[in-house]
Amino acid sequence: MTAEFAKAVPDEGNYEATTAPWPTELRVFKEEGRLEIDFSDGHACALSAEYLRVESPSAEVQGHGPNQKKIVAGRRHVRIVSVEPVGHYAIRIVFDDRHDSGIYSWAYLRELSETHATRWADYEAALAKRGLNRDT
């Protein structure tokens, strides 16, 4: 675990459910544009900066209610500038497009990992439906 996340990633605990796995290590690869996470139950994932950005939990992306999610196009080359701990339950990711308002809980990061294929297919379909793409 890097010193940067020593306070953000506890050794054990309960964040949303008694059996919820905790991240044991977070690794940011700024140049490659990805975040890698190892969980206490052995699950590991690599999430691209683009995927994290377009699935940001912020109100700017998700809206304030059901069916208000915004489709964010043109983020293929977005990069992570920094990752900051938020208490013992989440991180805030700052992207190079200045987006920084999403709070990514451990549970949401795990969900993003487990639902990646479906979410990504839905995202690409939504872009195509609107005549948008990942580059512009």
C-alpha positions as CSV (number, residue, x, y, z in Angstrom):
1,M,0.0,0.0,0.0
2,T,1.4,3.4,-0.9
3,A,1.8,5.9,1.9
4,E,-0.6,8.2,0.0
5,F,-3.4,5.9,0.9
6,A,-2.4,4.8,4.4
7,K,-5.2,6.7,6.0
8,A,-7.8,6.0,3.3
9,V,-7.5,2.2,3.2
10,P,-8.2,0.6,6.6
11,D,-7.1,-3.0,7.4
12,E,-10.6,-4.2,8.1
13,G,-14.0,-3.0,9.0
14,N,-17.6,-2.4,8.1
15,Y,-18.5,0.3,5.6
16,E,-21.9,-0.8,4.3
17,A,-22.4,-4.4,5.2
18,T,-20.8,-6.7,7.7
19,T,-19.3,-8.8,4.9
20,A,-18.2,-6.0,2.6
21,P,-14.6,-6.5,1.4
22,W,-12.2,-3.6,1.9
23,P,-9.7,-2.3,-0.6
24,T,-6.3,-3.4,0.6
25,E,-4.3,-1.5,-2.0
26,L,-5.0,1.2,-4.5
27,R,-2.5,2.0,-7.4
28,V,-2.8,5.0,-9.7
29,F,-1.1,4.8,-13.1
30,K,-1.4,8.3,-14.3
31,E,0.3,7.9,-17.6
32,E,-1.7,4.8,-18.5
33,G,-4.9,6.3,-17.2
34,R,-6.0,3.6,-14.8
35,L,-6.7,2.8,-11.1
36,E,-6.0,-0.7,-9.8
37,I,-7.7,-2.0,-6.7
38,D,-7.1,-5.1,-4.6
39,F,-9.8,-6.1,-2.2
40,S,-9.6,-8.1,1.0
41,D,-11.5,-11.0,-0.4
42,G,-9.0,-11.5,-3.2
43,H,-10.9,-9.6,-5.9
44,A,-8.7,-7.3,-8.0
45,C,-9.7,-4.9,-10.7
46,A,-8.2,-2.3,-13.1
47,L,-10.6,0.6,-13.9
48,S,-9.7,3.1,-16.7
49,A,-9.7,6.8,-16.0
50,E,-12.2,7.2,-18.8
51,Y,-14.6,4.6,-17.3
52,L,-14.3,6.2,-13.8
53,R,-15.0,9.6,-15.3
54,V,-18.0,8.7,-17.4
55,E,-19.5,6.7,-14.4
56,S,-18.7,9.4,-11.8
57,P,-21.0,9.3,-8.9
58,S,-21.3,13.1,-8.9
59,A,-24.7,14.8,-9.4
60,E,-23.1,16.5,-12.5
61,V,-23.0,13.0,-14.2
62,Q,-25.7,11.0,-12.3
63,G,-28.2,13.8,-12.0
64,H,-30.4,14.2,-8.9
65,G,-32.8,11.4,-9.5
66,P,-33.7,8.3,-11.6
67,N,-33.2,8.6,-15.4
68,Q,-31.2,11.8,-15.1
69,K,-27.8,10.4,-15.9
70,K,-25.9,12.4,-18.4
71,I,-23.8,10.8,-21.2
72,V,-20.3,12.2,-21.0
73,A,-18.6,12.0,-24.4
74,G,-15.1,12.8,-25.5
75,R,-13.2,11.4,-22.5
76,R,-11.1,8.7,-24.1
77,H,-7.9,10.5,-23.2
78,V,-8.8,11.8,-19.7
79,R,-6.3,11.1,-17.0
80,I,-6.3,11.0,-13.2
81,V,-4.5,13.9,-11.7
82,S,-4.8,12.8,-8.1
83,V,-6.7,10.5,-5.7
84,E,-7.6,11.8,-2.3
85,P,-9.0,9.9,0.7
86,V,-12.5,10.7,2.0
87,G,-12.7,9.5,5.5
88,H,-12.4,5.7,5.8
89,Y,-15.0,4.9,3.2
90,A,-14.2,6.5,-0.2
91,I,-11.9,8.4,-2.5
92,R,-12.2,11.6,-4.5
93,I,-10.7,11.4,-7.9
94,V,-9.4,14.6,-9.7
95,F,-9.3,14.3,-13.4
96,D,-7.3,16.4,-15.9
97,D,-10.6,17.8,-17.4
98,R,-11.1,19.4,-14.0
99,H,-13.9,17.1,-12.9
100,D,-13.4,16.5,-9.2
101,S,-16.8,16.3,-7.5
102,G,-17.5,12.6,-7.4
103,I,-17.0,10.6,-4.2
104,Y,-16.2,7.0,-5.0
105,S,-17.2,4.8,-2.1
106,W,-15.5,1.4,-1.7
107,A,-18.9,-0.2,-2.5
108,Y,-19.3,1.9,-5.7
109,L,-15.8,1.1,-6.9
110,R,-16.5,-2.6,-6.4
111,E,-19.8,-2.2,-8.2
112,L,-18.1,-0.5,-11.1
113,S,-15.7,-3.4,-11.3
114,E,-18.4,-6.1,-11.2
115,T,-20.7,-4.4,-13.7
116,H,-18.0,-3.1,-16.1
117,A,-19.0,-5.1,-19.2
118,T,-22.7,-4.1,-19.0
119,R,-22.1,-0.5,-18.1
120,W,-19.5,0.0,-20.8
121,A,-21.8,-1.6,-23.4
122,D,-24.6,0.7,-22.3
123,Y,-22.3,3.7,-22.4
124,E,-21.1,3.0,-26.0
125,A,-24.7,2.4,-27.1
126,A,-25.8,5.7,-25.6
127,L,-23.0,7.5,-27.3
128,A,-23.9,5.9,-30.7
129,K,-27.6,6.7,-30.2
130,R,-26.8,10.4,-29.7
131,G,-24.2,10.5,-32.5
132,L,-21.4,11.1,-30.0
133,N,-18.1,9.3,-29.6
134,R,-15.4,8.7,-27.0
135,D,-13.0,11.2,-28.7
136,T,-15.2,14.4,-29.1
